Amino acid sequence: FDEGYQWFYEGRNGWWQYDDKTSGELEVRYKKGDKKFELLIAGFLYVVDLESMRQVRRNDHTRRRRIRRDLRSIPDIKGIAGLKYL
Ligand code: V3L
């Protein structure tokens, strides 16, 4: 894992950090140069596309969110995987 980098998915008014396990998987795929792959997240299969930087629910393509790899210190982080920072 690169020092200081994290993975985020889009929320309504900011970004959520992926849980550590999923972040680790994303980072490994990213380093391998994978472009498109499936991930199981909280019981649902999502297709992650690292070229368009989106995650899309596999069985419902209307459920799409932007994703980003960025420094841990970006200001508009809401929390981790739905768990709000206080
Ligand atoms: N990791 C964890 N939960 C996720 C992820 C993910 N990568 N992707 C979707 N979900 P959809 P606000 C989010 C959750 O895209 O107030 C946040 O974590 C998603 O949770 O339609 O809008 C918050 O818990 C949603 O509950 O498949 O910023 C919640 O939304 C559910 O899967 C509200 O965040 C369906 O998402």
Backbone and ligand atoms as CSV (ligand in chain L), in Angstrom:
chain,resi,resn,atom,element,x,y,z
A,1,PHE,N,N,0.834,-1.205,0.000
A,1,PHE,CA,C,0.000,0.000,0.000
A,1,PHE,C,C,0.870,1.258,0.000
A,2,ASP,N,N,0.658,2.137,-0.939
A,2,ASP,CA,C,1.421,3.375,-0.984
A,2,ASP,C,C,1.117,4.210,0.248
A,3,GLU,N,N,2.149,4.753,0.814
A,3,GLU,CA,C,1.999,5.634,1.970
A,3,GLU,C,C,1.021,6.762,1.635
A,4,GLY,N,N,-0.042,6.908,2.432
A,4,GLY,CA,C,-0.895,8.070,2.269
A,4,GLY,C,C,-2.027,7.943,1.257
A,5,TYR,N,N,-2.070,6.862,0.464
A,5,TYR,CA,C,-3.143,6.730,-0.526
A,5,TYR,C,C,-4.266,5.842,-0.018
A,6,GLN,N,N,-5.478,6.194,-0.447
A,6,GLN,CA,C,-6.668,5.451,-0.049
A,6,GLN,C,C,-7.646,5.429,-1.213
A,7,TRP,N,N,-8.648,4.560,-1.096
A,7,TRP,CA,C,-9.704,4.464,-2.117
A,7,TRP,C,C,-11.012,4.985,-1.556
A,8,PHE,N,N,-11.768,5.714,-2.407
A,8,PHE,CA,C,-13.010,6.352,-1.985
A,8,PHE,C,C,-14.125,6.116,-2.992
A,9,TYR,N,N,-15.348,6.057,-2.523
A,9,TYR,CA,C,-16.512,6.032,-3.412
A,9,TYR,C,C,-17.410,7.211,-3.044
A,10,GLU,N,N,-18.188,7.595,-4.052
A,10,GLU,CA,C,-18.971,8.818,-3.964
A,10,GLU,C,C,-20.184,8.678,-3.051
A,11,GLY,N,N,-20.373,9.690,-2.223
A,11,GLY,CA,C,-21.599,9.785,-1.434
A,11,GLY,C,C,-22.407,10.976,-1.920
A,12,ARG,N,N,-23.415,11.363,-1.164
A,12,ARG,CA,C,-24.278,12.460,-1.622
A,12,ARG,C,C,-23.571,13.809,-1.623
A,13,ASN,N,N,-22.761,14.058,-0.619
A,13,ASN,CA,C,-22.055,15.349,-0.570
A,13,ASN,C,C,-20.656,15.139,-0.009
A,14,GLY,N,N,-19.944,14.251,-0.646
A,14,GLY,CA,C,-18.590,13.953,-0.202
A,14,GLY,C,C,-18.208,12.535,-0.575
A,15,TRP,N,N,-17.202,12.040,0.034
A,15,TRP,CA,C,-16.629,10.734,-0.327
A,15,TRP,C,C,-16.517,9.833,0.888
A,16,TRP,N,N,-16.820,8.564,0.664
A,16,TRP,CA,C,-16.644,7.546,1.695
A,16,TRP,C,C,-15.377,6.756,1.390
A,17,GLN,N,N,-14.620,6.478,2.426
A,17,GLN,CA,C,-13.463,5.621,2.267
A,17,GLN,C,C,-13.950,4.169,2.197
A,18,TYR,N,N,-13.375,3.377,1.286
A,18,TYR,CA,C,-13.679,1.943,1.261
A,18,TYR,C,C,-13.162,1.299,2.546
A,19,ASP,N,N,-13.790,0.205,2.954
A,19,ASP,CA,C,-13.263,-0.558,4.083
A,19,ASP,C,C,-11.861,-1.070,3.727
A,20,ASP,N,N,-11.078,-1.384,4.753
A,20,ASP,CA,C,-9.663,-1.720,4.549
A,20,ASP,C,C,-9.445,-2.903,3.619
A,21,LYS,N,N,-10.295,-3.930,3.750
A,21,LYS,CA,C,-10.121,-5.125,2.920
A,21,LYS,C,C,-10.331,-4.783,1.449
A,22,THR,N,N,-11.416,-4.061,1.154
A,22,THR,CA,C,-11.722,-3.706,-0.235
A,22,THR,C,C,-10.676,-2.739,-0.783
A,23,SER,N,N,-10.242,-1.787,0.039
A,23,SER,CA,C,-9.176,-0.868,-0.364
A,23,SER,C,C,-7.928,-1.633,-0.765
A,24,GLY,N,N,-7.576,-2.635,0.034
A,24,GLY,CA,C,-6.394,-3.455,-0.253
A,24,GLY,C,C,-6.533,-4.164,-1.583
A,25,GLU,N,N,-7.734,-4.716,-1.829
A,25,GLU,CA,C,-7.982,-5.410,-3.103
A,25,GLU,C,C,-7.895,-4.447,-4.277
A,26,LEU,N,N,-8.481,-3.268,-4.114
A,26,LEU,CA,C,-8.436,-2.261,-5.179
A,26,LEU,C,C,-6.999,-1.863,-5.493
A,27,GLU,N,N,-6.210,-1.698,-4.444
A,27,GLU,CA,C,-4.827,-1.274,-4.634
A,27,GLU,C,C,-4.015,-2.352,-5.373
A,28,VAL,N,N,-4.241,-3.609,-5.014
A,28,VAL,CA,C,-3.538,-4.719,-5.680
A,28,VAL,C,C,-3.899,-4.764,-7.167
A,29,ARG,N,N,-5.189,-4.644,-7.468
A,29,ARG,CA,C,-5.657,-4.662,-8.869
A,29,ARG,C,C,-5.092,-3.481,-9.648
A,30,TYR,N,N,-5.110,-2.330,-9.004
A,30,TYR,CA,C,-4.590,-1.105,-9.614
A,30,TYR,C,C,-3.114,-1.273,-9.963
A,31,LYS,N,N,-2.343,-1.830,-9.034
A,31,LYS,CA,C,-0.903,-2.009,-9.236
A,31,LYS,C,C,-0.637,-3.034,-10.331
A,32,LYS,N,N,-1.534,-4.044,-10.435
A,32,LYS,CA,C,-1.399,-5.065,-11.473
A,32,LYS,C,C,-1.771,-4.534,-12.846
A,33,GLY,N,N,-2.447,-3.397,-12.889
A,33,GLY,CA,C,-2.886,-2.826,-14.155
A,33,GLY,C,C,-4.227,-3.355,-14.622
A,34,ASP,N,N,-4.972,-4.032,-13.743
A,34,ASP,CA,C,-6.310,-4.510,-14.110
A,34,ASP,C,C,-7.220,-3.316,-14.385
A,35,LYS,N,N,-8.075,-3.465,-15.415
A,35,LYS,CA,C,-8.959,-2.357,-15.793
A,35,LYS,C,C,-10.373,-2.533,-15.269
A,36,LYS,N,N,-10.847,-3.786,-15.280
A,36,LYS,CA,C,-12.246,-4.045,-14.957
A,36,LYS,C,C,-12.343,-5.390,-14.243
A,37,PHE,N,N,-13.042,-5.421,-13.112
A,37,PHE,CA,C,-13.148,-6.655,-12.336
A,37,PHE,C,C,-14.331,-6.541,-11.376
A,38,GLU,N,N,-14.701,-7.688,-10.815
A,38,GLU,CA,C,-15.834,-7.706,-9.891
A,38,GLU,C,C,-15.346,-7.753,-8.455
A,39,LEU,N,N,-16.100,-7.099,-7.592
A,39,LEU,CA,C,-15.811,-7.142,-6.159
A,39,LEU,C,C,-17.113,-7.383,-5.414
A,40,LEU,N,N,-17.028,-8.182,-4.362
A,40,LEU,CA,C,-18.182,-8.386,-3.496
A,40,LEU,C,C,-18.086,-7.364,-2.364
A,41,ILE,N,N,-19.077,-6.472,-2.324
A,41,ILE,CA,C,-19.056,-5.415,-1.310
A,41,ILE,C,C,-20.364,-5.446,-0.549
A,42,ALA,N,N,-20.287,-5.714,0.718
A,42,ALA,CA,C,-21.465,-5.734,1.580
A,42,ALA,C,C,-22.591,-6.582,0.964
A,43,GLY,N,N,-22.238,-7.748,0.429
A,43,GLY,CA,C,-23.237,-8.694,-0.060
A,43,GLY,C,C,-23.674,-8.486,-1.497
A,44,PHE,N,N,-23.180,-7.448,-2.171
A,44,PHE,CA,C,-23.543,-7.214,-3.572
A,44,PHE,C,C,-22.307,-7.278,-4.455
A,45,LEU,N,N,-22.518,-7.799,-5.680
A,45,LEU,CA,C,-21.436,-7.809,-6.653
A,45,LEU,C,C,-21.413,-6.485,-7.398
A,46,TYR,N,N,-20.264,-5.860,-7.401
A,46,TYR,CA,C,-20.064,-4.620,-8.140
A,46,TYR,C,C,-18.987,-4.824,-9.191
A,47,VAL,N,N,-19.168,-4.200,-10.335
A,47,VAL,CA,C,-18.115,-4.155,-11.337
A,47,VAL,C,C,-17.351,-2.857,-11.111
A,48,VAL,N,N,-16.045,-2.998,-10.929
A,48,VAL,CA,C,-15.190,-1.818,-10.782
A,48,VAL,C,C,-14.469,-1.593,-12.104
A,49,ASP,N,N,-14.574,-0.374,-12.615
A,49,ASP,CA,C,-13.918,-0.005,-13.864
A,49,ASP,C,C,-12.884,1.070,-13.544
A,50,LEU,N,N,-11.612,0.708,-13.622
A,50,LEU,CA,C,-10.560,1.651,-13.229
A,50,LEU,C,C,-10.197,2.607,-14.363
A,51,GLU,N,N,-10.808,2.434,-15.538
A,51,GLU,CA,C,-10.580,3.413,-16.602
A,51,GLU,C,C,-11.547,4.581,-16.466
A,52,SER,N,N,-12.826,4.269,-16.238
A,52,SER,CA,C,-13.793,5.353,-16.017
A,52,SER,C,C,-13.863,5.721,-14.540
A,53,MET,N,N,-13.170,4.942,-13.682
A,53,MET,CA,C,-13.180,5.157,-12.229
A,53,MET,C,C,-14.612,5.191,-11.686
A,54,ARG,N,N,-15.296,4.055,-11.886
A,54,ARG,CA,C,-16.647,3.890,-11.367
A,54,ARG,C,C,-16.838,2.500,-10.789
A,55,GLN,N,N,-17.756,2.400,-9.850
A,55,GLN,CA,C,-18.263,1.092,-9.445
A,55,GLN,C,C,-19.731,1.039,-9.845
A,56,VAL,N,N,-20.154,-0.101,-10.377
A,56,VAL,CA,C,-21.537,-0.274,-10.820
A,56,VAL,C,C,-22.048,-1.599,-10.265
A,57,ARG,N,N,-23.245,-1.582,-9.705
A,57,ARG,CA,C,-23.853,-2.827,-9.231
A,57,ARG,C,C,-24.059,-3.732,-10.437
A,58,ARG,N,N,-23.610,-4.997,-10.323
A,58,ARG,CA,C,-23.613,-5.856,-11.495
A,58,ARG,C,C,-25.016,-6.124,-12.018
A,59,ASN,N,N,-25.978,-6.290,-11.122
A,59,ASN,CA,C,-27.335,-6.615,-11.583
A,59,ASN,C,C,-28.251,-5.387,-11.657
A,60,ASP,N,N,-27.685,-4.189,-11.509
A,60,ASP,CA,C,-28.493,-2.974,-11.596
A,60,ASP,C,C,-27.585,-1.801,-11.968
A,61,HIS,N,N,-27.460,-1.583,-13.276
A,61,HIS,CA,C,-26.475,-0.606,-13.748
A,61,HIS,C,C,-26.856,0.841,-13.450
A,62,THR,N,N,-28.070,1.062,-12.903
A,62,THR,CA,C,-28.412,2.428,-12.496
A,62,THR,C,C,-27.685,2.782,-11.196
A,63,ARG,N,N,-27.188,1.760,-10.506
A,63,ARG,CA,C,-26.492,2.010,-9.234
A,63,ARG,C,C,-24.998,2.147,-9.486
A,64,ARG,N,N,-24.634,3.358,-9.884
A,64,ARG,CA,C,-23.225,3.616,-10.190
A,64,ARG,C,C,-22.704,4.785,-9.377
A,65,ARG,N,N,-21.478,4.666,-8.994
A,65,ARG,CA,C,-20.832,5.717,-8.217
A,65,ARG,C,C,-19.432,5.958,-8.749
A,66,ARG,N,N,-19.011,7.201,-8.714
A,66,ARG,CA,C,-17.625,7.484,-9.032
A,66,ARG,C,C,-16.731,6.977,-7.898
A,67,ILE,N,N,-15.525,6.617,-8.239
A,67,ILE,CA,C,-14.555,6.220,-7.220
A,67,ILE,C,C,-13.261,7.011,-7.451
A,68,ARG,N,N,-12.436,7.083,-6.435
A,68,ARG,CA,C,-11.158,7.781,-6.607
A,68,ARG,C,C,-10.082,7.201,-5.705
A,69,ARG,N,N,-8.867,7.331,-6.167
A,69,ARG,CA,C,-7.696,6.973,-5.363
A,69,ARG,C,C,-7.014,8.284,-5.052
A,70,ASP,N,N,-6.894,8.571,-3.787
A,70,ASP,CA,C,-6.369,9.888,-3.434
A,70,ASP,C,C,-5.685,9.833,-2.074
A,71,LEU,N,N,-5.103,10.945,-1.739
A,71,LEU,CA,C,-4.429,11.028,-0.446
A,71,LEU,C,C,-5.448,10.888,0.673
A,72,ARG,N,N,-5.027,10.265,1.726
A,72,ARG,CA,C,-5.854,10.031,2.894
A,72,ARG,C,C,-6.388,11.342,3.473
A,73,SER,N,N,-5.703,12.427,3.187
A,73,SER,CA,C,-5.983,13.689,3.869
A,73,SER,C,C,-6.931,14.614,3.105
A,74,ILE,N,N,-7.647,14.106,2.054
A,74,ILE,CA,C,-8.592,14.983,1.365
A,74,ILE,C,C,-9.666,15.442,2.352
A,75,PRO,N,N,-10.157,16.671,2.186
A,75,PRO,CA,C,-10.983,17.281,3.217
A,75,PRO,C,C,-12.424,16.756,3.304
A,76,ASP,N,N,-12.983,16.271,2.175
A,76,ASP,CA,C,-14.421,15.979,2.191
A,76,ASP,C,C,-14.747,14.490,2.364
A,77,ILE,N,N,-14.061,13.850,3.306
A,77,ILE,CA,C,-14.344,12.436,3.588
A,77,ILE,C,C,-15.424,12.337,4.661
A,78,LYS,N,N,-16.492,11.556,4.363
A,78,LYS,CA,C,-17.617,11.440,5.292
A,78,LYS,C,C,-17.359,10.414,6.387
A,79,GLY,N,N,-16.618,9.357,6.030
A,79,GLY,CA,C,-16.380,8.277,6.973
A,79,GLY,C,C,-15.873,7.068,6.218
A,80,ILE,N,N,-15.960,5.890,6.860
A,80,ILE,CA,C,-15.458,4.673,6.238
A,80,ILE,C,C,-16.604,3.697,6.023
A,81,ALA,N,N,-16.860,3.339,4.761
A,81,ALA,CA,C,-17.843,2.317,4.401
A,81,ALA,C,C,-19.195,2.538,5.094
A,82,GLY,N,N,-19.643,3.785,5.134
A,82,GLY,CA,C,-20.948,4.083,5.697
A,82,GLY,C,C,-20.927,4.419,7.173
A,83,LEU,N,N,-19.766,4.262,7.819
A,83,LEU,CA,C,-19.616,4.601,9.231
A,83,LEU,C,C,-19.109,6.043,9.325
A,84,LYS,N,N,-19.975,6.931,9.790
A,84,LYS,CA,C,-19.648,8.369,9.758
A,84,LYS,C,C,-18.571,8.755,10.753
A,85,TYR,N,N,-17.665,9.606,10.299
A,85,TYR,CA,C,-16.741,10.246,11.239
A,85,TYR,C,C,-17.547,11.189,12.110
A,86,LEU,N,N,-17.226,11.237,13.383
A,86,LEU,CA,C,-17.967,12.128,14.281
A,86,LEU,C,C,-17.438,13.551,14.181
L,1,V3L,N1,N,-18.675,0.177,0.330
L,1,V3L,C1,C,-19.647,0.119,1.287
L,1,V3L,N2,N,-20.944,0.323,1.055
L,1,V3L,C2,C,-21.298,0.617,-0.212
L,1,V3L,C3,C,-20.360,0.702,-1.270
L,1,V3L,C4,C,-18.995,0.491,-0.950
L,1,V3L,N3,N,-18.041,0.569,-1.891
L,1,V3L,N4,N,-21.016,1.005,-2.412
L,1,V3L,C5,C,-22.297,1.121,-2.090
L,1,V3L,N5,N,-22.487,0.875,-0.767
L,1,V3L,P1,P,-25.637,1.424,-4.466
L,1,V3L,P2,P,-24.739,9.272,1.621
L,1,V3L,C6,C,-23.477,4.354,0.939
L,1,V3L,C7,C,-23.749,0.925,-0.010
L,1,V3L,O1,O,-24.498,2.255,-5.009
L,1,V3L,O2,O,-25.491,9.839,2.777
L,1,V3L,C8,C,-22.669,4.918,2.084
L,1,V3L,O3,O,-21.718,4.004,2.555
L,1,V3L,C9,C,-24.305,2.321,-0.032
L,1,V3L,O4,O,-23.825,2.988,1.145
L,1,V3L,O5,O,-26.974,1.945,-4.872
L,1,V3L,O6,O,-25.580,9.210,0.355
L,1,V3L,C10,C,-23.704,5.226,3.129
L,1,V3L,O7,O,-23.866,4.151,4.008
L,1,V3L,C11,C,-25.807,2.106,-0.017
L,1,V3L,O8,O,-26.290,2.063,1.311
L,1,V3L,O9,O,-25.466,-0.053,-4.776
L,1,V3L,O10,O,-23.397,9.915,1.392
L,1,V3L,C12,C,-24.986,5.425,2.317
L,1,V3L,O11,O,-24.648,5.108,0.949
L,1,V3L,C13,C,-25.986,0.739,-0.630
L,1,V3L,O12,O,-24.705,0.094,-0.634
L,1,V3L,C14,C,-25.490,6.857,2.348
L,1,V3L,O13,O,-24.420,7.743,2.022
L,1,V3L,C15,C,-26.493,0.810,-2.053
L,1,V3L,O14,O,-25.590,1.561,-2.868
